[in-house]
């Protein structure tokens, strides 16, 4: 308690345990540490530098504490094996390194950030990440290069968002299928929810030209999306929708 603080609930000059808890970004796990942001400050937990206490519960504070300060509010985080992507309202940065002394943040995509209100609109596949950009395009980053993949959707995606939809993006692969699933869920009226499927395998560079393959939108009255193993006994990943029918909510798996 004399050398470390608990996970910050507010940014300075707020006082932890006194001021109302502030909204934060989603939590990411990178290089054995937990990371999340409040406003424009990215906090991360302790690890090898902690000699007293439980590292995950220790968040060194003060002027030399465990944090990065950015120019703009941080809206989303996504970790890969080699980097933690930090996406603000205006730009995208990558943190590399494997300990407190070597952590380094560098801007990689200027003017490409993320919009407010869509914390689930990001996913990882391999060493690439895909997310909803601040101009409502779906983009992905691979090898330091940025690609836009949603031009084929025209204004349909932005129209669904303007109608009150929230974007949820997940990666799902099984046998011969490899998809980026983009759900725009409308909680006020789930019948307006839309699902777009980007087929990664059918989208490829041919003759120097990239081809983006999207299936026709699915009209699934879904309000949430998940991709993963249903239980520890399962080996294959499932694509799960939370569906609404009348006043009932149920889960369904893509087959």
PyMOL commands that set and color helices and strands:
alter all, ss='L'
color gray80, all
select helices_A, chain A and resi 55-57+151-153+156-162+190-192
alter helices_A, ss='H'
color red, helices_A
select strands_A, chain A and resi 28-30+33-38+41-44+67-69+74-79+84-88+92-96+104-109+122-125+128-132+138-142+145-148+166-174+177-185+194-199+205-206+209-210+222-228+238-245+248-253
alter strands_A, ss='S'
color yellow, strands_A
deselect
rebuild
show_as cartoon
